Amino acid sequence: MKLFTEAYIKRIDPKRVLASVLAVPEQAAHAWKDSRRVQLPALYKKASHIAICGMGGSLLGPHMITRLYEDRLRVPVTLVNGYTLPKSVDAKTLVVLSSYSGTTEETLTCSREARKLTRLRIGISLGGKLLQDLKRANKPYYQIVETYNPSHQPRVGVGYSVFGQLGLLRSYLGVTTQEVQRAIAHVTNIRHQWSETASGIARTRVLFHFFKERMPVIVASEFLEGNAHVFSNQMNESAKTFSRFHVIPELNHHLLEGLDNPKSVVKKSAFLFIESPLYSPRNQRRMQLTKKIAQVQGARVESLRVQGTDKLSAVLEVLFVSGYLSTAMAIQEGIDPAEIQWVNYFKKHLAK
């Protein structure tokens, strides 16, 4: 059983975004294998700070990794999504330059600035000027080979970003091959459930109806905060729908009062709560109370109950589901998920 016919997918999704989404397990395995071949010099392992620079899809992986492994990271991590490195970057900072295309102007600007501040620089990219500069300076890098991202869209090549960076930063994170293999096996099963079983396809159609003509509001907690960020971005870029995300417990201190007005917006909101038994008991309790209040205030509410029994498996599961749902929503509505006309318009006119 399939959600769409092959002929329909070929017509609506000619650049094969859905095929890229379905290949997330293969992306993860490929990136983990290749990135672990990159050996960092001993000096790099003495860094006292990590700054990861990237924009859009190129920074989605770091958003997930930093929340997932905050209990393991032995040095502070700063995410930079702009033109300027923070003042905290110095000679002991490892600067990670992430640009899927290798041509992102903000990241290239940070790269030039980093050359003046630290010898500790690494990169992750397909190629472009970013890798040219790193090669010229004899710096370590992981070059993505897009075997399992036929659409060439960074936002659905996140398996490469996440597991490429896990491989590059493995000495800081303590990630094991066993841990990674368990997560990949889990998400392979999740892919089958969502895309090939009657119950998974029925669930997908329920969520289509849930989100239709409503603003998705993604709610998560703890180690899945990065996933909520990714989910919201993918709904914007792939499904072409306004979306935002919130995090428990932070939202309990302000958003609940904001549901009073305007009621027209609240009633057109679709709150998807990403629930996991791996959250702390207090945050699980907060999740249930928040759902109840959102319903009382007039919002539509649904839950995505994560099956992963360890944190990396749970993260990879939600990464797949968010990409699958956002892409399938676009295809369901007859929208090409690859097209980003306003982003392209903006870049074209910015360059003038």
C-alpha positions as CSV (number, residue, x, y, z in Angstrom):
1,M,0.0,0.0,0.0
2,K,1.3,3.5,-0.9
3,L,0.2,7.0,0.0
4,F,0.4,8.2,-3.6
5,T,0.7,6.6,-6.9
6,E,4.1,6.6,-8.6
7,A,2.7,8.6,-11.5
8,Y,1.3,11.3,-9.2
9,I,4.6,11.6,-7.3
10,K,6.5,11.9,-10.5
11,R,4.3,14.7,-11.7
12,I,4.1,16.8,-8.4
13,D,7.6,16.0,-7.1
14,P,9.8,15.8,-10.1
15,K,13.0,16.7,-8.1
16,R,12.4,13.6,-5.8
17,V,12.2,15.3,-2.4
18,L,10.1,12.4,-1.1
19,A,12.7,10.0,-2.3
20,S,15.3,11.9,-0.3
21,V,13.1,11.8,2.8
22,L,12.6,8.1,2.6
23,A,16.4,7.7,2.4
24,V,17.1,9.2,5.8
25,P,18.4,5.9,7.2
26,E,20.8,5.5,4.3
27,Q,21.9,9.1,4.6
28,A,22.7,8.5,8.3
29,A,24.7,5.3,7.6
30,H,26.6,6.9,4.7
31,A,27.5,10.0,6.6
32,W,28.6,8.2,9.8
33,K,30.9,5.9,7.7
34,D,32.5,8.7,5.7
35,S,32.8,11.3,8.4
36,R,34.6,8.9,10.8
37,R,37.4,8.7,8.4
38,V,38.2,12.4,9.1
39,Q,40.9,12.4,11.8
40,L,41.3,15.6,13.9
41,P,44.8,16.6,15.0
42,A,45.5,16.3,18.7
43,L,45.5,20.0,19.1
44,Y,41.9,20.2,18.0
45,K,40.8,17.9,20.8
46,K,42.1,20.5,23.3
47,A,39.5,23.1,22.2
48,S,37.7,24.8,25.1
49,H,34.8,26.1,23.0
50,I,33.0,25.0,19.8
51,A,31.3,27.5,17.5
52,I,29.2,25.9,14.7
53,C,28.4,28.3,11.8
54,G,25.6,27.6,9.4
55,M,22.3,28.8,7.9
56,G,18.9,27.2,7.3
57,G,19.2,23.4,6.6
58,S,22.9,23.5,7.3
59,L,22.4,24.4,10.9
60,L,19.5,22.0,11.6
61,G,21.8,19.2,12.5
62,P,23.7,21.2,15.1
63,H,20.4,22.4,16.6
64,M,19.6,18.7,17.2
65,I,23.0,17.6,18.3
66,T,23.6,20.3,20.9
67,R,20.3,19.5,22.7
68,L,20.7,15.7,22.3
69,Y,24.2,15.6,23.8
70,E,24.2,18.5,26.2
71,D,24.7,16.0,29.0
72,R,27.9,14.7,27.3
73,L,29.5,17.9,25.8
74,R,32.6,18.7,27.9
75,V,32.9,22.2,26.3
76,P,30.3,24.9,25.6
77,V,28.9,25.1,22.1
78,T,27.7,28.3,20.3
79,L,25.5,28.2,17.2
80,V,26.2,31.0,14.8
81,N,23.5,31.8,12.1
82,G,24.7,35.1,10.8
83,Y,27.7,37.0,9.5
84,T,29.6,37.6,12.7
85,L,31.4,35.3,15.1
86,P,30.8,36.1,18.8
87,K,33.6,37.7,20.9
88,S,34.0,34.4,22.8
89,V,35.7,32.9,19.7
90,D,39.5,32.8,20.3
91,A,42.5,30.7,19.6
92,K,41.1,27.8,21.7
93,T,37.8,27.7,19.8
94,L,37.0,25.0,17.3
95,V,35.1,26.6,14.5
96,V,32.9,24.2,12.6
97,L,31.8,25.6,9.2
98,S,28.6,24.0,7.9
99,S,27.3,24.9,4.4
100,Y,25.6,22.2,2.4
101,S,26.3,24.0,-0.9
102,G,29.7,25.5,0.2
103,T,28.6,28.9,-1.1
104,T,26.5,30.3,1.8
105,E,27.6,33.9,2.1
106,E,27.1,34.2,5.9
107,T,29.1,31.1,6.6
108,L,31.9,32.1,4.2
109,T,32.1,35.5,6.0
110,C,32.5,33.6,9.3
111,S,35.1,31.4,7.7
112,R,37.2,34.5,6.7
113,E,36.8,35.9,10.2
114,A,37.8,32.6,11.8
115,R,41.0,32.5,9.9
116,K,42.2,35.5,11.9
117,L,41.2,34.1,15.2
118,T,41.9,30.4,15.4
119,R,43.8,27.6,13.8
120,L,41.1,25.1,14.8
121,R,38.8,25.0,11.8
122,I,36.9,22.2,10.2
123,G,34.0,22.0,7.7
124,I,31.2,20.0,6.3
125,S,29.9,20.7,2.8
126,L,29.4,19.3,-0.7
127,G,32.2,21.5,-2.0
128,G,32.2,25.1,-3.2
129,K,34.3,27.9,-1.9
130,L,34.1,26.7,1.6
131,L,35.9,23.4,0.9
132,Q,38.3,25.1,-1.5
133,D,39.4,27.4,1.4
134,L,39.7,24.5,3.9
135,K,41.7,22.4,1.4
136,R,44.0,25.3,0.7
137,A,44.6,25.8,4.4
138,N,45.1,22.0,5.0
139,K,42.2,21.9,7.4
140,P,40.1,18.8,8.1
141,Y,36.7,18.5,6.4
142,Y,33.9,16.1,5.6
143,Q,32.8,16.3,2.0
144,I,29.2,15.2,1.6
145,V,28.5,12.8,-1.3
146,E,24.8,13.0,-2.0
147,T,24.2,9.4,-3.0
148,Y,21.0,9.3,-0.9
149,N,19.7,12.8,-1.4
150,P,18.6,12.8,-5.1
151,S,16.6,16.0,-4.6
152,H,19.8,17.9,-3.6
153,Q,17.7,19.9,-1.0
154,P,19.7,20.6,2.2
155,R,16.6,20.5,4.4
156,V,15.9,16.8,3.5
157,G,19.6,15.9,3.5
158,V,19.7,16.4,7.3
159,G,20.8,12.8,7.7
160,Y,24.1,13.9,6.2
161,S,24.3,17.0,8.4
162,V,23.4,15.3,11.7
163,F,25.5,12.1,11.3
164,G,28.3,13.9,9.5
165,Q,28.7,16.3,12.4
166,L,28.3,13.4,14.9
167,G,31.2,11.7,13.1
168,L,33.4,14.9,13.1
169,L,32.7,15.7,16.7
170,R,32.6,12.1,18.0
171,S,35.5,12.7,20.4
172,Y,33.6,15.5,22.1
173,L,30.3,13.6,22.2
174,G,31.4,10.0,23.0
175,V,29.1,8.6,20.3
176,T,29.6,4.9,19.6
177,T,29.0,2.9,16.4
178,Q,26.7,0.6,18.3
179,E,24.5,3.6,19.4
180,V,24.4,4.8,15.8
181,Q,23.6,1.4,14.3
182,R,20.7,1.0,16.8
183,A,19.2,4.3,15.8
184,I,19.5,3.5,12.1
185,A,17.8,0.1,12.5
186,H,15.0,1.8,14.5
187,V,14.3,4.5,11.9
188,T,14.3,1.9,9.1
189,N,11.5,0.2,10.9
190,I,9.7,3.6,11.5
191,R,10.0,4.3,7.7
192,H,8.2,1.0,7.0
193,Q,5.5,1.8,9.5
194,W,4.7,5.2,8.2
195,S,5.1,4.7,4.5
196,E,4.1,1.1,3.8
197,T,1.5,0.0,6.4
198,A,-2.2,0.6,6.3
199,S,-2.1,2.0,9.9
200,G,0.8,4.4,9.0
201,I,-0.9,5.7,5.9
202,A,-4.2,6.2,7.8
203,R,-2.3,8.1,10.5
204,T,-0.7,10.3,7.8
205,R,-4.1,11.1,6.4
206,V,-5.4,12.0,9.9
207,L,-2.5,14.5,10.3
208,F,-3.2,15.9,6.8
209,H,-6.7,16.8,7.9
210,F,-5.4,18.0,11.3
211,F,-3.0,20.5,9.7
212,K,-5.2,21.6,6.7
213,E,-5.9,25.3,6.7
214,R,-4.3,25.6,10.2
215,M,-1.0,26.9,11.6
216,P,1.2,24.1,12.8
217,V,2.6,24.7,16.3
218,I,5.2,22.0,17.2
219,V,5.8,21.4,20.9
220,A,8.6,19.3,22.3
221,S,10.9,19.1,25.3
222,E,14.5,18.4,26.4
223,F,16.5,16.5,23.8
224,L,13.8,16.8,21.1
225,E,13.9,20.6,21.1
226,G,16.2,20.6,18.1
227,N,13.7,18.3,16.3
228,A,10.9,20.8,16.9
229,H,13.0,23.5,15.3
230,V,13.7,21.2,12.3
231,F,10.0,20.2,12.1
232,S,8.9,23.8,12.0
233,N,11.5,24.8,9.3
234,Q,10.5,21.8,7.1
235,M,6.8,22.8,7.4
236,N,7.8,26.3,6.2
237,E,10.0,25.3,3.4
238,S,8.6,22.0,2.2
239,A,4.9,22.2,3.0
240,K,4.8,26.0,2.3
241,T,2.9,26.7,5.5
242,F,3.5,29.2,8.3
243,S,4.7,27.2,11.4
244,R,6.4,27.8,14.7
245,F,7.7,25.7,17.6
246,H,7.7,26.0,21.3
247,V,9.5,24.1,24.1
248,I,8.3,22.8,27.4
249,P,8.9,24.0,30.2
250,E,9.7,27.4,28.8
251,L,6.3,27.9,27.1
252,N,4.5,27.3,30.4
253,H,5.8,30.6,31.6
254,H,4.2,32.8,28.9
255,L,2.5,31.1,26.0
256,L,-0.5,29.8,28.0
257,E,-1.6,33.4,28.6
258,G,-1.1,34.2,25.0
259,L,-3.8,31.7,24.0
260,D,-6.4,34.2,25.1
261,N,-6.3,36.4,22.0
262,P,-6.8,36.6,19.2
263,K,-9.2,33.7,19.3
264,S,-9.4,33.5,15.6
265,V,-5.7,32.6,15.4
266,V,-5.9,30.2,18.3
267,K,-8.8,28.3,16.7
268,K,-6.8,28.1,13.4
269,S,-3.8,26.6,15.2
270,A,-2.9,22.9,15.2
271,F,-0.7,22.0,18.2
272,L,1.3,18.8,17.6
273,F,2.9,17.6,20.9
274,I,5.9,15.4,20.4
275,E,5.8,13.0,23.4
276,S,8.4,10.7,24.7
277,P,8.7,8.5,27.8
278,L,12.4,9.5,27.9
279,Y,11.4,13.0,29.1
280,S,11.7,13.7,32.8
281,P,8.5,12.9,34.7
282,R,7.9,16.6,35.4
283,N,8.1,17.5,31.8
284,Q,5.8,14.6,30.8
285,R,3.3,16.0,33.3
286,R,3.7,19.5,31.9
287,M,3.1,18.1,28.4
288,Q,-0.3,16.7,29.4
289,L,-1.4,19.8,31.3
290,T,-0.4,22.0,28.4
291,K,-2.4,19.9,25.9
292,K,-5.4,20.2,28.1
293,I,-5.1,24.0,28.4
294,A,-4.6,24.4,24.6
295,Q,-7.8,22.4,24.0
296,V,-9.8,24.4,26.5
297,Q,-8.6,27.6,24.8
298,G,-9.9,26.4,21.5
299,A,-6.8,25.1,19.7
300,R,-6.7,21.7,17.9
301,V,-4.4,19.2,19.6
302,E,-2.7,16.0,18.4
303,S,0.2,13.9,19.8
304,L,3.1,12.3,18.1
305,R,4.2,9.5,20.5
306,V,7.8,8.7,19.9
307,Q,8.7,5.0,20.0
308,G,12.5,5.3,20.3
309,T,13.8,3.8,23.5
310,D,17.1,5.7,23.5
311,K,17.6,9.4,22.8
312,L,19.5,9.1,19.4
313,S,16.9,6.6,18.1
314,A,14.1,9.0,19.2
315,V,15.8,12.0,17.5
316,L,16.3,10.1,14.2
317,E,12.7,8.9,14.3
318,V,11.3,12.4,14.7
319,L,13.7,13.6,12.0
320,F,12.2,11.1,9.6
321,V,8.6,11.8,10.5
322,S,8.9,15.5,10.2
323,G,10.5,15.3,6.8
324,Y,8.0,12.7,5.6
325,L,4.9,14.6,6.9
326,S,6.0,18.0,5.6
327,T,6.9,16.7,2.2
328,A,3.8,14.5,1.9
329,M,1.6,17.5,2.9
330,A,2.9,19.4,-0.1
331,I,2.4,16.6,-2.5
332,Q,-1.1,16.0,-1.2
333,E,-2.0,19.6,-2.0
334,G,-0.4,19.4,-5.4
335,I,2.6,21.6,-4.4
336,D,6.1,20.8,-5.6
337,P,8.0,20.6,-2.2
338,A,11.3,21.5,-3.9
339,E,10.2,24.9,-5.1
340,I,11.3,27.8,-2.8
341,Q,10.3,30.8,-5.0
342,W,10.4,33.4,-2.3
343,V,13.8,32.3,-0.9
344,N,15.2,32.4,-4.4
345,Y,13.5,35.7,-5.1
346,F,15.1,37.1,-2.0
347,K,18.6,35.8,-2.8
348,K,18.4,37.1,-6.3
349,H,17.5,40.7,-5.2
350,L,19.9,40.6,-2.3
351,A,22.8,40.0,-4.7
352,K,21.9,43.1,-6.8
